[in-house]
Amino acid sequence: MDKENLSVFPVGNKNDAYAKYFVGQSYLNMLSTEQVGIANVTFEPRCRNNWHIHHADKGGGQILLVTAGKGWYQEWGKAPRALKAGDVVNIPAGVKHWHGAAKDGYFQHLAIEVPAKNGKTEWCEPVLDADYDKL
């Protein structure tokens, strides 16, 4: 399946604004910027974001709703978790993690930003090829 027909949500444009925080090509389509931010994020095969942390004084974090493809999620110090369409990942504020596509196909999820007081994202180091290739 090509990236344009992964799910009912349009892929959007190349994610150039955040490209420095990804290994590989991702695409971003903001579905909602009011009340709660919801982004449709599409990853080409092998694409993944850097390790990162969603900080907040209160509330915060992120929820991922997997809509298509196969991917990975990993929290710092824990084993990686394989993801498929229909999976839900709840990421509390303050947890260092990464997510991205499997090696052999596109991956898509809705990223829901949990409302936060003084919320911000800290971008950290990339997921190295040597670590990713072990998956």
N, C-alpha and C positions, 0 to 999 in steps of 0.2 A: 504494500500500500504506500502511495506517495504521501508526502507531508501535508498536502492540501486537503486530503480526504481522511485524515486520522479520526476525527470526531466531528460532532456538530458545531464545535467552536472554531471559528476562523483562526488560522495560524498567526497572522499578523506579519509585521516587518522584521527584518534582521534586528537583533537586539544589540545594536551598536553602542547605545548609551552605557551598557553594562558589560561589553565585550571583554574588558580587561579583567573581569572577575570569572570568566569562563574559559575552559579548555575546549576548543571546538566551537561550532556555530549553533547559536540558539536564536529563537524568534519570540517576540513578545507582542501580545495583544491585550491591552487593558480592557477588561469587560465592565469593570465598575471602578470609578474613582470617588463615588459619593458613599457616605455612611461607612462602608467597609471596602477596602481595596481588594479587587479580585483580578488576577492576571492569568491569562492562558499562556503558559510557557511551553514551547516546543523545543526539543533537543534533537539534533541530528545524531546518528549513531556515534558512540564514544564521547559525545559532548557531556560535560558535567560542570557544575559551578564549583568555585573554590570553597574551601571550608569557610564557614561564616557563623556569626552569632547575632541573633535578634535580641537586642538589649531593650529594657524598659524599666522605669521606676515602678510601674504598676501595670498589670495586664500584659499584653504583648505576646509575641511568639507568632507562629504561622501554622496553618493547616493546609496540607496538600491533598487534593482529590485527584487521583490518577484517572484520566479519561481515555488513554490509548497507549499502546505499545508496552515495552518492558523497560524497567529502569532499576535504579539503586538508590537507597537512602542509608546513610551511616552517621551515627553519633560518635563523637570523639571517644576513643577507648572501648567501643563496642563493636560487635560483628556487623558487617553490612547486611542489609535487608533487601531482598529482591522485591520489586514492585510490579504490579500488573493492573490493568484497567479494573476499576472498582475498589482498589485499596485506598485507605485513608491513613494519613500520617499526621499526628498531632505533635507539634514541636513547641515545647514550652520556651518562654524567654530565657536567655542565658545558656542555652545548650548549643555547643559547637557542633556543626553538622555540615553535610554536603548531600546533593542529590543530582541525578543525571541519568542519561540513557545507557542502555546495555550496548554491548559492542556491535550487535548485528541488526539494529533497527531503530526507528524513531521512537521517541517517548514524549508524552504530553501530560501535563497536570495543570490543574487550577491551583494557584497559590493564593490563599486567603490570608490577608494580614489581620491578625487579631488586634482590635483597638488597644492602644497603649498610651500611657502617660510618659512623655519624653522617649518615645520609641525611636530606635535607630539601628541600622545594620552595620556590624563591624565585619569587613571582609578580611580574610586571612589568607594563608598560603594555598596554592593550587593542590589538587589531588594529583599526585605524581603518576606518570604512566606506569612505573614499576609497581605501584600499589594497585592501580586500577586494573592492570593486566592480570592480577591474581584472582580477580572476581570470576 
